[in-house]
Every structure is written in C-alpha cells, then in structure tokens.
Amino acid sequence: MAGDPRDISTGHLGRYRARAATGARDLDRAQALRKLAFRGGMVPDRDRFDDLCQHIVIEEAATGALVCCFRLLSLAGGPDIAKSYSAQFYDLSGLARRRGPMLELGRFCLHPDHPDPDILRVAWGRLAALVDAGGVEMLFGCSSFSGTDPAAHGDALALLRDRYLAPPDWRPGVRSQETLDLLTAPPRQPDPRHALARMPSLLRSYLMMGGRVSDHAVIDRDLGTLHVFTGLEIAAIPPARAARLRQMAGELNTPLHPPR
C-alpha cells in the first residue's frame, strides 16, 4: 500500500501547522469549509469517500483556525483506480495499467478569508512528505473551476488544451454525460499569464511541477464546478522543484519516511 497519512507527524511552518485529522470534530470542520468553498455555504458537503480517505487540515498555529483542508485516497496501484472519486467522471483505463502506488488528492480548498500563499506551500510540503513516505508514483485528482459556464474560463481551458494535455497512454477517456471537449472548442489564442492567473491555485501548482490534464472538462452540477482530471507523474517533476518540495517538507519538521 501507499503511505498512510496517519504515519506522518504534525508539521509546522511559520504561522501554520498541517496535520492529519483526528476524530469527528476535525472531519466536521473540514466538511464545513468544503461546504463554504464548493457549495456557497448552503448544502452540506459529504459523501461516501470521506470514510475511505485520510483528511489533512491546515490551521493557524496561534488560533487553531482552519485555513485549508484536503483528503487523500491511497491506492496500491493502477488496478485499484476504479475505487477513486475521479473514476466516477473519467475513464481511467490507461492509468489502470500502471503498477506503482498512487495518491488521489480531493476536495482541496482554501478558506476565502485567508489568501496567504504560505498556506499552499504548507500543503505541498505535506504532500511531498506523504509522496516520499509511500513511494507514490502519481498524484492525481479533479481540479475544479468555480461555476459551470465554460465561457467564464475560456482562456484557461484553451491554455490547458494547447500546452498541458496528458500523454495518450494515460489520458482519461469520457465517462460523464455532460462534458466540454477541449479539442473541438473554437480556436482561441489565450494570453498565458492571464490564463494561468485565472486558474485555481491547486491546478496552477500542478502545472508548474509538470502536471497534465484531460482533453475534456466535466460539468459537475452537484458541486457547481467545471473540472478537469489532473495527473502529476512524480518522476516528471523537474529536479529543482522536487528539491524545493523536499526542503519545504523538511521545514515542516516532517519526516520523509514514516516512523517504525
């Protein structure tokens, strides 16, 4: 099995600490933040995957305020990919042929009142530690744009189509009924800087490390989002960025291997 987030101790970096959620109260807090981020504070955000996943919370060290959360599903290899949240929306048969450990990252959200970029750095430092601990070969998930109107994200989607499509050997196929085919969308010349700035912060981070996306977006009426499958092959991360991620993991006082 891939590394279990419960094997990793709490890490601190500057004003923030990242730790594995423990107990119902932590999960309730994470679901409340997800409700705010994905559902406008109107509808509870919980599903059957919550019981299958490990949950990570990032808090202000001084106040304990929750500023970020995400959940992780560890998969021993490609044959387990059908168990993932993403497999509901995408045909992942290409990834099913892979044998190495994988980690699905889901429900990543930042509190809207805490825009500090250090929070994202803490999250990636935590992820780096977990990836190393479990020998993970691929990190993947659904990267969500707010709203379901493709026109609102035209430049960003065009840039994904032009520069960041996944290779054919593992590019996801269509499973959902309501999708937007990026390959057949009308021609558009996006401004790269503007397009990147309009992308979700998690997706932008994926791309900077070598992440690749599906050739279609799924319109998710339940969450009120438009999302693309995003995969990051760990071996494809540029060495300088990989070194920086490990440095951030070290700064979190987090061991890169689980204690025995």
Order of alpha helices (4+ residues) and beta strands (2+ residues): beta-beta-alpha-beta-beta-beta-alpha-beta-alpha-beta-alpha-beta-beta-alpha-alpha-beta-beta-beta-alpha
